[in-house]
């Protein structure tokens, strides 16, 4: 095919272009434009001049998925009628693909001027199966990725808090005076006066009454909590007196930050739920038992429509010919994008038995698939049995291995529901 190959390396200030002929010969080795409106106009004119001069049948434009530096430029390209009428395809490459591809060349140094060449050459020699196109899921995707960011920060803050909690009361997490360290009553005990030592000196009935008051009478057995709390005070290692105040201040401020992040997470959850109303197809995922609107939104927003995975043809090894892509191919493509696949490691007569999950690809999609699968195994008997079987088969890391395999199995369900635009039905449900 006589198609112009364009590679773009984006940065905050500029976009570096490289143009190749279909045979790999350089048309333009390195042209830079500002990552702005004026830069876009100049880049567009460069592409149109090349298309008109050499009578190309179409153009493949490829960029590297580095942050969101590529997004404004790609949105402009996809909406430009002067280019879309010239059979333009946009491709967004995984940075790992480009990094590995560069190793095929003898260059021993990184140079931004050569990066667009590698991007264009990667697409020319191994054209991606799925082209990029603007999606109406972008607002939902922004919200779900923001939630992921907040949850990650929240986990880090809780780990930081736990480190200093050990200094304040080393036996707290072992004895577990409360079911949840970050529960309301536990937080109040750890941050308010009197201190743990002072609480330990109280009569057990007074301490139980105090805990009942702090919890708003929500503790099922405040007397048991009081006994455990006194054990914590008695068995914990004591700090030097000079460290008591700094540790307490760090705990107080960290808890404040945790509360702030939790409030932000809840706010984003409300935004996601409201935005989900604009996506009835994605809303079908909410019907999966255990999977609520947040994780359904994350799955649907990252997949961005199944139809794009059904375009084009795939080589059939058995029949030795190309065939149209089917739903199983779309499932495999989604799993691969999420990094839920296990590359083969064979050589000659050797076939590796130990295969490691790739983990490359869309980390957001992988996170939401695994979280949804963890909920599905708790609410759907079919997935509970599958998880239990894989948990038993694993020789180590039983939960992790069983969970990622359950997540891989759940991809088929998610892709099927999105494709058919219908609610979840259990195996025993024979409704038509």
N, C-alpha and C positions, 0 to 999 in steps of 0.2 A: 504494500500500500504506500502510495506516495503522500505521506503525511509529515508535516513539519513537527519536529520534536523540540520542545521548549522546556528548559529547566530553570527554576527560580529559587534562589537562596535568599530568604527574608531575614532582615534585621529591623531594629526599631527605626533606623534612619534611612535605610535604602533597601532596594531589591536588586540583586545581581542576576542577570539573564545570560543564558547560553542557548544558541539556536543551532540545531543539527539537521542535516539532510537525512533522508530515510536510510542511507547507507552508512551513516555515522560520521560523514565528513562535516567539518565545522563550517557553519554559515556565519555566525557571530560568536566569537570565543568568550567574550566577557564585556557586557554592557551593563552599566549601573544606572538606576533611576531612583529618585527619592520615593520613599514609601508614603506618598501623599497624592492628592488629586492631580497636581501637575505632573508628577512622576508617572501616574497611571496613564494619563493622556499620551505622554511620550512613548510609553511601553506599548500601548495599543497601536499607535501609528507604526512602530517598528514591526509588529506582528502583521498588520495589514499590508505593509510594503513588501514583506517577505512572501506573503500569500499571493499577492498580485504579481510580483516579479517572476516567481518560479512556478506558478500555477499548481500549487499543492492541492490535493484533494481534501485535506482537512488539517487540523492541528491538535497535537496532544500537549497540554500544558501541565507540568508536574511541579509540585512544591513539597517541602518537608514540613511535617506536622510539628513545628516547634512553637509551643505555647499557642497564642492567638495572633501572632505576627502575620500569619498568612491570611487570616479570615477576611479582613476588609478588602484586600486585593482580589481574592477569589470571589467574593460576593459581587464585586464590580464586574469581573469577567463574566460570571454566569448570567448577569442581567443585561449585558451589552448586546444589542441585536446585531451590530456589525460583525461580531465575532461568532455568536451562536449560529448565525445563518451560514457560517463557513465550516460547519461540522466540527465544532470544538469540543474536545473532551478534557475534563479536569481530573487530575489524579493527585491524591494526597498520600505521600509515602511515609511509612514508619521510619523515624530517624535511624533505628537499628538496621533496617534494610540498607540504607544508604551507607552507613558506617561499615557494614560487612562487605558491601559491593566495592567500596573504595580500596579494600585490601587486595582486590584483584589487580590493582595497578602498582607499579614499582615506586610510586612517590612515597617518600619517607617523611613528609611534613604536611601539615595542614595549611591550606591556603584558601581563603574565602573566594578568591577568583576562580578556583577550580571546582568548588563545590557545586555550582549550577551545572557544570559539565557532567559530573557524576550523577546528578539527579536526572538529567535528560537522558543520559546513556542507560541508566537503570530502567527507565520506562521504555526506551527504544528496544533493548534486548530482552526485556521480560515485562511486557505490558501487564499491569494489574488487571485482575478480573472485574473489579468493581470501580466505576468512575464516581467522583465526588459530585454531589449536586446539593444545592441549598435545600434545607429541610424546614418545615414548619415546626419541627420539634426543638429548634434552637433555644427558644425561651425556656422550655421545660428542662433542656439539657443544662443550661446555665444554672438553674435553680438546684438541680440534683447534684451537679458538680460542686456547687457552693456548699451544699449539705455535707458532701463527702469531705471537703476541706475542713469544715467545722468539726465534724466527728473525729477526724484525725487529730486536730488540735486538742480536742476534749480528751482523747485517749492519752496524749502526751502529758497534759496537765494532771490527769489522775495518777499517772506513773510518778510524776514529780512529787505530787502530794504524798503518795505512798512511801516514798523514800524518807521524807521528813516525819511522817507518822511513826515510822519505826524508831526514830530518835526520840520522839515524845513518849511513845508507849510501845515498846518492842514486842509485847505479847498481844497487841490489839487484834491483829489479823489472824492470829492462831486461835485465840480463845473465842473470838467473834461474839462479843456481847450483843451485837445487833446483826440481823440478817444481811443488811447492806451497809457497808462502810460509809457510803455516800448518801444514805437515807437521811431524812429530816432530823430524827432524834439523834443519830450518830453525829451529824454535823454540829448540832447544838452542844452536845456533850464535849466535843473536841475543841470548840471555839469559845464557849462561854465560861464564865466563872460560876461556881467554884471549879478548881482544877481537879484532875483525876485523883491526886493524893488526898485532896480535901473531901472529895466524894467518898473515897474509900474509908475515911474516918467516920462517916455518918452511920448511924444505926441502919440496918438493912431495910427496915420498914420505911424510914424517912427517905432513903435513897430510892426505893421503889416508887414512893409517892411522887418524888421529884421527877423521875423519869416519866411517870404517867402524865404529869403536868406538861412536860416538854413535848410529849408526843401527841397531846390533845386526846388522851385516853384511847389511843389506837394500838397500844402494845397488848398482845394477847396474854402475856405472862410477865408483867413488869418485875415481879419478884425474882424470877430467873435471870432476867437482864441485869438486875442489881447485883446478884451474886457473881455473875460473870464479870461485871465491871469492876467489882472489888478484887477479883482474881487478877485482872489486868494490872491494876494499880500495885498489887502485891508482888507479882512475878516479873514485871517489866524492869529492865536495867535502867538505872538512874543516870541522867546526864550531869555533867558539871554545871553548877549553878549559873555560870556565866553564859551558857549556851541555851538555857531555858527560854529566855525572852526572844532571842533571834529565831529559834525554831518555831515558837508560837506565832510570831509575826508572819513568818513565811507560810505557815499553814493557813492563817487567816486570809492573807492576800491571795493565795492559790485557790482557796475555796471561793472567794469572791469572783475570781476569773472563771472558775468552773460554772458558777451560777450564771454568769454573763453568757458563756458559750452555750449553756443549756437553753437559755432564753432565746438566743439567736437560732439555735437548731429548731426550736418549737415554732418560731416565726417563719422560718423557711419551709417547714412542714406545712404550714397553713397556705403559703404561697403556692407550693407544689400541688396541694389538693385543689386549690382554686383553678390553677392553670390546667389541671388534668381534665376539667370539664370541656376544654376546647379540643380534646383528643379522644373521641369516643372509641377508636380502635384500641388505643393503649389502655383505656379504661376497662377493656375486657379482661385484662390480666388481674384486675382487682378481684375477680370472681374465683381465682385460685385460692383454696383454703390456706389461711395463714399469711398470705401475701397482701399487705395493705396498699394504700395509694402511693406511699412514698417509694417503696421498692418497685412497684409496678411502673411508676413514672421513670425511675432510673433505668429499668430494663428497656422500656419502650423508647425513651429518648436517645439512649446510646445506640440501639439497633437502628433506629431511624427509618423503619419501613422494610419489610421483607422483600418487596418487589425488586429492589435493586440487586438483590443477590440471585435473582432468577433470570437476569438478563444474560444474553450471550450463550455460548456453547461450551461444553466440557468434553475432553478427550476420554473416550470409553476404552479402557485397556483390553477388556475381553473382546469387544466387537471390532476393535481397531478402527474406530471412526468417531467423529464428533457427534454429540447428541445434545438436545436442549437441556438446560439445567432444570433440576427438579427440586422438590422441597427438602430432600435429604442433603443435596448439595448446599442449599441455603443454610441448613442447620450446621453442616461442617464448616462453612465459611464464617458464621457467627461465632462458633466455638473457637476457631482459629484466631479471629480478631480479638477475642477475650483472653487468649493465651491458654485456653483449656484444651490442650492437645499435647501428645507425647511423641516427639520426633523419634524415628527409628535410628538405631546406631549399629548397623550391620556392616560387615566387611568380609567378602568371600563367603566361606562356609560358616563364619561366625555370626550368630544372631544374638544380640544383647537381650538379656532378660530384665535387667534394671534400666528402665526408661524414666527420665525425669520430665516433669511438666515444663512446657516452654516458658510460661509466664510472660512472654513478650506480647505486645499489643496494647489494647485499651484497658488500662487498670481500673477505670471507672466501671466499665461493663463487667469486668471480672469480679469486682467487689459486689455489685448489685446481684449478679447471678448467684454467687456463693451465699450471700445473705438471704436471698429468696429461697435457695435450696435448703438452707438450715431451717427455715420456717416450714417449708413444705414437708420435710421429713418428720416434723412434729405433728402435722395435721392431716397428712394423706397416708393411708396405710401402705399403698404401693411403694412410696418413696421411703417410708419407715423400714419396710422389709429389705429394700435394696441397700439402704444405708447400713442396716444391721449385718447383712451378708458381707459387704465390703469391709466393714469394721472387723469382722471375724477373720477375713482373709488376709488382712494387712499384717505384716511382720513387725512393723514399727510405725510410729506416728499414726496410730489407728484412726483417731478422729479426723485429722487433717486429710488423710488419704481417702477415707470414706466420704467425707464431705465434698471434696473436689470432684470425685467420681459421681456423686449424686448431683452436683451442679452441672456436670457434663450431660447427664441424663435429662435434667430439667430443661436444657436448651431446646430439645425437640418439642417439648410441650409449649414453651413460650413462642417459638417460631411458628408452630402450627396454629395457635390461637390468633396471633397477629395476622397471619396469612388468610385464615378463614373468617376473621372478624366475628368470632362467636365466643360465648362464655365457656368457662371450664365445665366439663362434664366428667364425672367419675366413670370408671370402667363399668360399674353396675347400672349406670344411667343409660337406658336404651331409647331415650326420646329422639325423635327424628327432627 
